[in-house]
Amino acid sequence: MTIWQMLKSGGLTIYILLACSILSLAIIMERYFYYRKRSRIKRKDFMTKISMDLEKGNTVKALDTCKNTDTPFSSVVYAGLNLAGHNEMLISNTMERETAIETVKLEKYTSIVGTIGGTAVYIGLFGTVLGIIRAFHDISVAGSGGIGVVISGISESLACTAMGLCVAVPAVIAYNYFSKKIDNFITDMELCASQTLDLLAIKRK
């Protein structure tokens, strides 16, 4: 069965799955490059630079380093350093809020991929059931045709299930990958926030 025949035999369900596939792939590519760009700078290297700047008493340079580093944890550290000299609780709360803001940015669109991964198979099965119902209805109307007609109709309707699996599997794999990357980013942000508090505490002494 060619792709065109599959599209024709699957009917509306195939087109819905095709639209889901395009949307899912677009988000997967966008998120992949988004995370890749923000993973280039390692947390340890970044915090080493910040630590050296603060040891020299150069808070302005540390803030510039944060501005010029495009990672979620740099934004968290910037929020903390920007309040250097203030109450420790205020600094901590500010960095927690910044962590929450960055987490929302990291999670953007990922729920769509997860939803597509979780529902594409069922959409495909729905199309298959409709195809089987249509096949048996055509047989009942025709009054003849034998097992060949039944098998032909069912094989065509199963194209929806196959399409559903083709859409769901990459989406589920990508969603799990995104979830792991987000967890890693959150861990880095929390560690940077904790280390920033320690560095500011040392600076005050």
MOWOZI-V216862 format. One record per residue. N is the residue number from 1. RES is the residue in one letter. OMEGA is omega in whole degrees, 0 to 359 (NA if undefined). Layout:
n=N res=RES omega=OMEGA
n=N res=RES omega=OMEGA
This chain:
n=1 res=M omega=178
n=2 res=T omega=179
n=3 res=I omega=180
n=4 res=W omega=177
n=5 res=Q omega=178
n=6 res=M omega=179
n=7 res=L omega=181
n=8 res=K omega=184
n=9 res=S omega=182
n=10 res=G omega=179
n=11 res=G omega=185
n=12 res=L omega=182
n=13 res=T omega=179
n=14 res=I omega=181
n=15 res=Y omega=175
n=16 res=I omega=179
n=17 res=L omega=178
n=18 res=L omega=177
n=19 res=A omega=178
n=20 res=C omega=180
n=21 res=S omega=180
n=22 res=I omega=179
n=23 res=L omega=180
n=24 res=S omega=181
n=25 res=L omega=179
n=26 res=A omega=180
n=27 res=I omega=179
n=28 res=I omega=180
n=29 res=M omega=181
n=30 res=E omega=181
n=31 res=R omega=181
n=32 res=Y omega=181
n=33 res=F omega=177
n=34 res=Y omega=180
n=35 res=Y omega=182
n=36 res=R omega=180
n=37 res=K omega=184
n=38 res=R omega=178
n=39 res=S omega=184
n=40 res=R omega=181
n=41 res=I omega=179
n=42 res=K omega=182
n=43 res=R omega=183
n=44 res=K omega=179
n=45 res=D omega=181
n=46 res=F omega=182
n=47 res=M omega=175
n=48 res=T omega=177
n=49 res=K omega=180
n=50 res=I omega=180
n=51 res=S omega=180
n=52 res=M omega=179
n=53 res=D omega=181
n=54 res=L omega=177
n=55 res=E omega=178
n=56 res=K omega=181
n=57 res=G omega=184
n=58 res=N omega=181
n=59 res=T omega=181
n=60 res=V omega=179
n=61 res=K omega=178
n=62 res=A omega=178
n=63 res=L omega=178
n=64 res=D omega=177
n=65 res=T omega=178
n=66 res=C omega=181
n=67 res=K omega=184
n=68 res=N omega=179
n=69 res=T omega=185
n=70 res=D omega=176
n=71 res=T omega=178
n=72 res=P omega=184
n=73 res=F omega=177
n=74 res=S omega=177
n=75 res=S omega=179
n=76 res=V omega=180
n=77 res=V omega=178
n=78 res=Y omega=180
n=79 res=A omega=179
n=80 res=G omega=181
n=81 res=L omega=180
n=82 res=N omega=179
n=83 res=L omega=180
n=84 res=A omega=182
n=85 res=G omega=178
n=86 res=H omega=179
n=87 res=N omega=183
n=88 res=E omega=179
n=89 res=M omega=179
n=90 res=L omega=179
n=91 res=I omega=180
n=92 res=S omega=181
n=93 res=N omega=179
n=94 res=T omega=179
n=95 res=M omega=176
n=96 res=E omega=178
n=97 res=R omega=179
n=98 res=E omega=176
n=99 res=T omega=179
n=100 res=A omega=179
n=101 res=I omega=180
n=102 res=E omega=178
n=103 res=T omega=177
n=104 res=V omega=178
n=105 res=K omega=180
n=106 res=L omega=183
n=107 res=E omega=183
n=108 res=K omega=177
n=109 res=Y omega=185
n=110 res=T omega=179
n=111 res=S omega=178
n=112 res=I omega=178
n=113 res=V omega=179
n=114 res=G omega=179
n=115 res=T omega=178
n=116 res=I omega=179
n=117 res=G omega=182
n=118 res=G omega=186
n=119 res=T omega=185
n=120 res=A omega=180
n=121 res=V omega=181
n=122 res=Y omega=175
n=123 res=I omega=177
n=124 res=G omega=178
n=125 res=L omega=178
n=126 res=F omega=177
n=127 res=G omega=178
n=128 res=T omega=179
n=129 res=V omega=178
n=130 res=L omega=179
n=131 res=G omega=179
n=132 res=I omega=178
n=133 res=I omega=179
n=134 res=R omega=181
n=135 res=A omega=179
n=136 res=F omega=178
n=137 res=H omega=179
n=138 res=D omega=179
n=139 res=I omega=181
n=140 res=S omega=179
n=141 res=V omega=181
n=142 res=A omega=179
n=143 res=G omega=179
n=144 res=S omega=178
n=145 res=G omega=177
n=146 res=G omega=184
n=147 res=I omega=180
n=148 res=G omega=180
n=149 res=V omega=180
n=150 res=V omega=182
n=151 res=I omega=179
n=152 res=S omega=180
n=153 res=G omega=181
n=154 res=I omega=180
n=155 res=S omega=178
n=156 res=E omega=182
n=157 res=S omega=179
n=158 res=L omega=175
n=159 res=A omega=179
n=160 res=C omega=178
n=161 res=T omega=179
n=162 res=A omega=179
n=163 res=M omega=178
n=164 res=G omega=178
n=165 res=L omega=179
n=166 res=C omega=179
n=167 res=V omega=187
n=168 res=A omega=186
n=169 res=V omega=178
n=170 res=P omega=181
n=171 res=A omega=180
n=172 res=V omega=179
n=173 res=I omega=181
n=174 res=A omega=181
n=175 res=Y omega=177
n=176 res=N omega=177
n=177 res=Y omega=179
n=178 res=F omega=180
n=179 res=S omega=179
n=180 res=K omega=179
n=181 res=K omega=179
n=182 res=I omega=177
n=183 res=D omega=179
n=184 res=N omega=178
n=185 res=F omega=180
n=186 res=I omega=177
n=187 res=T omega=178
n=188 res=D omega=180
n=189 res=M omega=180
n=190 res=E omega=178
n=191 res=L omega=178
n=192 res=C omega=178
n=193 res=A omega=179
n=194 res=S omega=181
n=195 res=Q omega=178
n=196 res=T omega=177
n=197 res=L omega=179
n=198 res=D omega=181
n=199 res=L omega=179
n=200 res=L omega=178
n=201 res=A omega=178
n=202 res=I omega=181
n=203 res=K omega=180
n=204 res=R omega=180
n=205 res=K omega=NA
